[in-house]
Amino acid sequence: MSRDFIVTKEHRRFVEFANAIRKDTSIGICHGEAGVGKTQSARRYAHWDTLGTFIDEWGHAANRTWTSTRRPTGPGPSSTPLRSNQNTAR
């Protein structure tokens, strides 16, 4: 994205929309005519110029194999409420 970004009325509306969605922790759909700056506004809002390079360098999480050294502490997937109560009563 170019550094010559101009904050327009549409961009301010996008920021207001995005902030409302973050506050309500909901999902929103931004739509409109082509060329009005939806993608550029989203990239600027998300600080994509800064974060995008890390994602490209590290790779997307969907392509990564995660490992953990922690052991699960809760009941197993085959546990029933009755078995869980019996195990904790011991």
Secondary structure, 3 states (H helix, E strand, C coil): CCCCCCCCHHHHHHHHHHHHHHHHCCCCCCCCCCCCCHHHHHHHHCCHHHHHHHHHHHCCHHHCCCCCCCCCCCCCCCCCHHHHHHHHHC
